[in-house]
Amino acid sequence: MQRRKRLWRVIAKALGPKEGTNEKEADVIALVRIIVLFSYMTTNAFIVAGVIRQWPNGGEQCLQQKGVESRHLKF
């Protein structure tokens, strides 16, 4: 139990300065910060996955739709 509490304090301090009027409120604020951080990380993971999924042919297909021949461009 002591180890878990210590780990929680380290994570909470890593997220920023302690906010709130008491310990319980500070813990809730730290939990909200963690949720926001994970939502950002999840969103970024989906964006990167989409870019990687379309990377090999995505640029070439886009150019073909615009009428540009890819042999004139270096990829």
N, CA and C atoms as an extended XYZ file, in Angstrom:
225
Properties=species:S:1:pos:R:3:atomname:S:1:resname:S:1:resid:I:1 pbc="F F F"
N         0.828       -1.205        0.000 N   MET     1
C         0.000        0.000        0.000 CA  MET     1
C         0.865        1.259        0.000 C   MET     1
N         1.915        1.244        0.773 N   GLN     2
C         2.804        2.405        0.852 CA  GLN     2
C         3.464        2.670       -0.503 C   GLN     2
N         3.823        1.603       -1.196 N   ARG     3
C         4.466        1.754       -2.500 CA  ARG     3
C         3.502        2.354       -3.523 C   ARG     3
N         2.247        1.918       -3.497 N   ARG     4
C         1.241        2.440       -4.415 CA  ARG     4
C         0.990        3.925       -4.157 C   ARG     4
N         0.933        4.287       -2.892 N   LYS     5
C         0.709        5.690       -2.545 CA  LYS     5
C         1.884        6.554       -2.995 C   LYS     5
N         3.092        6.023       -2.829 N   ARG     6
C         4.284        6.765       -3.259 CA  ARG     6
C         4.290        6.929       -4.780 C   ARG     6
N         3.937        5.852       -5.501 N   LEU     7
C         3.875        5.920       -6.959 CA  LEU     7
C         2.843        6.951       -7.409 C   LEU     7
N         1.687        6.975       -6.759 N   TRP     8
C         0.642        7.947       -7.092 CA  TRP     8
C         1.153        9.369       -6.892 C   TRP     8
N         1.876        9.604       -5.806 N   ARG     9
C         2.400       10.950       -5.533 CA  ARG     9
C         3.411       11.373       -6.595 C   ARG     9
N         4.246       10.443       -7.020 N   VAL    10
C         5.238       10.767       -8.060 CA  VAL    10
C         4.536       11.108       -9.373 C   VAL    10
N         3.538       10.325       -9.752 N   ILE    11
C         2.797       10.587      -10.987 CA  ILE    11
C         2.081       11.927      -10.895 C   ILE    11
N         1.447       12.183       -9.768 N   ALA    12
C         0.718       13.446       -9.595 CA  ALA    12
C         1.661       14.645       -9.668 C   ALA    12
N         2.827       14.532       -9.078 N   LYS    13
C         3.783       15.638       -9.131 CA  LYS    13
C         4.347       15.828      -10.531 C   LYS    13
N         4.467       14.737      -11.284 N   ALA    14
C         4.977       14.834      -12.650 CA  ALA    14
C         3.992       15.561      -13.566 C   ALA    14
N         2.708       15.546      -13.214 N   LEU    15
C         1.690       16.195      -14.039 CA  LEU    15
C         1.631       17.706      -13.838 C   LEU    15
N         2.251       18.202      -12.799 N   GLY    16
C         2.247       19.635      -12.577 CA  GLY    16
C         2.125       19.971      -11.106 C   GLY    16
N         2.024       21.243      -10.818 N   PRO    17
C         1.949       21.660       -9.411 CA  PRO    17
C         0.670       21.165       -8.746 C   PRO    17
N         0.768       20.969       -7.464 N   LYS    18
C        -0.369       20.485       -6.691 CA  LYS    18
C        -1.433       21.576       -6.618 C   LYS    18
N        -2.651       21.214       -6.927 N   GLU    19
C        -3.770       22.152       -6.901 CA  GLU    19
C        -4.806       21.634       -5.915 C   GLU    19
N        -5.628       22.519       -5.431 N   GLY    20
C        -6.708       22.113       -4.544 CA  GLY    20
C        -6.490       22.617       -3.128 C   GLY    20
N        -7.569       22.584       -2.364 N   THR    21
C        -7.517       23.087       -0.995 CA  THR    21
C        -7.128       22.014        0.012 C   THR    21
N        -7.274       20.732       -0.363 N   ASN    22
C        -6.876       19.646        0.536 CA  ASN    22
C        -6.350       18.473       -0.294 C   ASN    22
N        -5.930       17.406        0.399 N   GLU    23
C        -5.336       16.252       -0.283 CA  GLU    23
C        -6.317       15.551       -1.219 C   GLU    23
N        -7.553       15.397       -0.785 N   LYS    24
C        -8.547       14.695       -1.590 CA  LYS    24
C        -8.830       15.448       -2.888 C   LYS    24
N        -8.981       16.741       -2.785 N   GLU    25
C        -9.217       17.556       -3.981 CA  GLU    25
C        -8.007       17.532       -4.912 C   GLU    25
N        -6.809       17.552       -4.356 N   ALA    26
C        -5.595       17.481       -5.175 CA  ALA    26
C        -5.519       16.146       -5.911 C   ALA    26
N        -5.954       15.066       -5.263 N   ASP    27
C        -5.961       13.760       -5.916 CA  ASP    27
C        -6.958       13.718       -7.075 C   ASP    27
N        -8.111       14.330       -6.898 N   VAL    28
C        -9.122       14.359       -7.969 CA  VAL    28
C        -8.599       15.163       -9.154 C   VAL    28
N        -7.958       16.277       -8.871 N   ILE    29
C        -7.401       17.109       -9.944 CA  ILE    29
C        -6.305       16.349      -10.690 C   ILE    29
N        -5.465       15.628       -9.971 N   ALA    30
C        -4.421       14.824      -10.614 CA  ALA    30
C        -5.039       13.717      -11.471 C   ALA    30
N        -6.126       13.120      -11.004 N   LEU    31
C        -6.803       12.078      -11.781 CA  LEU    31
C        -7.375       12.647      -13.079 C   LEU    31
N        -7.954       13.825      -13.008 N   VAL    32
C        -8.481       14.472      -14.213 CA  VAL    32
C        -7.344       14.769      -15.188 C   VAL    32
N        -6.207       15.206      -14.672 N   ARG    33
C        -5.052       15.476      -15.536 CA  ARG    33
C        -4.572       14.203      -16.229 C   ARG    33
N        -4.596       13.088      -15.503 N   ILE    34
C        -4.181       11.818      -16.095 CA  ILE    34
C        -5.151       11.413      -17.204 C   ILE    34
N        -6.444       11.588      -16.975 N   ILE    35
C        -7.441       11.251      -17.997 CA  ILE    35
C        -7.238       12.100      -19.250 C   ILE    35
N        -6.986       13.381      -19.070 N   VAL    36
C        -6.737       14.265      -20.214 CA  VAL    36
C        -5.470       13.840      -20.951 C   VAL    36
N        -4.420       13.491      -20.207 N   LEU    37
C        -3.180       13.046      -20.826 CA  LEU    37
C        -3.404       11.783      -21.655 C   LEU    37
N        -4.124       10.801      -21.116 N   PHE    38
C        -4.377        9.571      -21.861 CA  PHE    38
C        -5.266        9.814      -23.077 C   PHE    38
N        -6.203       10.752      -22.979 N   SER    39
C        -7.026       11.045      -24.156 CA  SER    39
C        -6.177       11.684      -25.256 C   SER    39
N        -5.236       12.560      -24.896 N   TYR    40
C        -4.321       13.136      -25.878 CA  TYR    40
C        -3.458       12.058      -26.516 C   TYR    40
N        -2.933       11.156      -25.695 N   MET    41
C        -2.070       10.095      -26.206 CA  MET    41
C        -2.842        9.160      -27.145 C   MET    41
N        -4.084        8.835      -26.789 N   THR    42
C        -4.909        7.971      -27.626 CA  THR    42
C        -5.209        8.643      -28.967 C   THR    42
N        -5.574        9.913      -28.924 N   THR    43
C        -5.863       10.663      -30.148 CA  THR    43
C        -4.632       10.704      -31.051 C   THR    43
N        -3.487       11.001      -30.466 N   ASN    44
C        -2.257       11.060      -31.259 CA  ASN    44
C        -1.903        9.702      -31.845 C   ASN    44
N        -2.145        8.634      -31.104 N   ALA    45
C        -1.858        7.289      -31.606 CA  ALA    45
C        -2.720        6.978      -32.831 C   ALA    45
N        -3.996        7.365      -32.792 N   PHE    46
C        -4.863        7.131      -33.946 CA  PHE    46
C        -4.437        7.976      -35.146 C   PHE    46
N        -4.026        9.198      -34.909 N   ILE    47
C        -3.564       10.056      -36.008 CA  ILE    47
C        -2.322        9.457      -36.658 C   ILE    47
N        -1.361        9.044      -35.849 N   VAL    48
C        -0.128        8.459      -36.378 CA  VAL    48
C        -0.435        7.150      -37.097 C   VAL    48
N        -1.316        6.330      -36.549 N   ALA    49
C        -1.674        5.066      -37.195 CA  ALA    49
C        -2.308        5.306      -38.566 C   ALA    49
N        -3.151        6.327      -38.664 N   GLY    50
C        -3.763        6.656      -39.949 CA  GLY    50
C        -2.745        7.120      -40.969 C   GLY    50
N        -1.797        7.900      -40.522 N   VAL    51
C        -0.746        8.371      -41.435 CA  VAL    51
C         0.116        7.204      -41.896 C   VAL    51
N         0.493        6.336      -40.969 N   ILE    52
C         1.327        5.186      -41.328 CA  ILE    52
C         0.579        4.245      -42.261 C   ILE    52
N        -0.710        4.047      -42.015 N   ARG    53
C        -1.503        3.132      -42.840 CA  ARG    53
C        -1.577        3.617      -44.283 C   ARG    53
N        -1.643        4.914      -44.496 N   GLN    54
C        -1.796        5.450      -45.848 CA  GLN    54
C        -0.480        5.941      -46.439 C   GLN    54
N         0.610        5.760      -45.764 N   TRP    55
C         1.878        6.339      -46.190 CA  TRP    55
C         2.374        5.859      -47.547 C   TRP    55
N         2.500        4.554      -47.835 N   PRO    56
C         3.170        4.131      -49.076 CA  PRO    56
C         2.516        4.660      -50.353 C   PRO    56
N         1.205        4.603      -50.466 N   ASN    57
C         0.553        4.995      -51.713 CA  ASN    57
C        -0.254        6.281      -51.588 C   ASN    57
N        -0.362        6.798      -50.415 N   GLY    58
C        -1.213        7.963      -50.194 CA  GLY    58
C        -0.799        9.172      -51.001 C   GLY    58
N         0.488        9.509      -51.009 N   GLY    59
C         0.954       10.676      -51.747 CA  GLY    59
C         0.823       10.506      -53.243 C   GLY    59
N         1.127        9.324      -53.733 N   GLU    60
C         1.046        9.058      -55.167 CA  GLU    60
C        -0.402        9.106      -55.652 C   GLU    60
N        -1.320        8.538      -54.897 N   GLN    61
C        -2.731        8.565      -55.276 CA  GLN    61
C        -3.268        9.989      -55.280 C   GLN    61
N        -2.842       10.776      -54.330 N   CYS    62
C        -3.289       12.170      -54.263 CA  CYS    62
C        -2.819       12.941      -55.493 C   CYS    62
N        -1.581       12.717      -55.889 N   LEU    63
C        -1.055       13.406      -57.064 CA  LEU    63
C        -1.756       12.959      -58.336 C   LEU    63
N        -2.083       11.673      -58.444 N   GLN    64
C        -2.774       11.171      -59.624 CA  GLN    64
C        -4.167       11.773      -59.734 C   GLN    64
N        -4.822       11.987      -58.612 N   GLN    65
C        -6.148       12.603      -58.637 CA  GLN    65
C        -6.079       14.040      -59.127 C   GLN    65
N        -4.950       14.700      -58.867 N   LYS    66
C        -4.793       16.083      -59.296 CA  LYS    66
C        -4.217       16.186      -60.701 C   LYS    66
N        -3.905       15.040      -61.326 N   GLY    67
C        -3.400       15.046      -62.694 CA  GLY    67
C        -1.903       15.244      -62.804 C   GLY    67
N        -1.167       15.053      -61.726 N   VAL    68
C         0.284       15.199      -61.748 CA  VAL    68
C         0.897       13.815      -61.901 C   VAL    68
N         1.840       13.682      -62.822 N   GLU    69
C         2.499       12.391      -63.022 CA  GLU    69
C         3.620       12.245      -62.004 C   GLU    69
N         3.646       11.105      -61.330 N   SER    70
C         4.610       10.897      -60.266 CA  SER    70
C         6.029       10.683      -60.781 C   SER    70
N         6.196       10.398      -62.061 N   ARG    71
C         7.553       10.166      -62.569 CA  ARG    71
C         8.359       11.461      -62.590 C   ARG    71
N         7.678       12.619      -62.516 N   HIS    72
C         8.375       13.906      -62.496 CA  HIS    72
C         8.801       14.303      -61.085 C   HIS    72
N         8.311       13.597      -60.116 N   LEU    73
C         8.611       13.948      -58.730 CA  LEU    73
C         9.430       12.855      -58.074 C   LEU    73
N        10.260       13.241      -57.121 N   LYS    74
C        11.064       12.266      -56.388 CA  LYS    74
C        10.407       12.028      -55.036 C   LYS    74
N        10.119       10.767      -54.730 N   PHE    75
C         9.560       10.405      -53.428 CA  PHE    75
C        10.615        9.805      -52.571 C   PHE    75
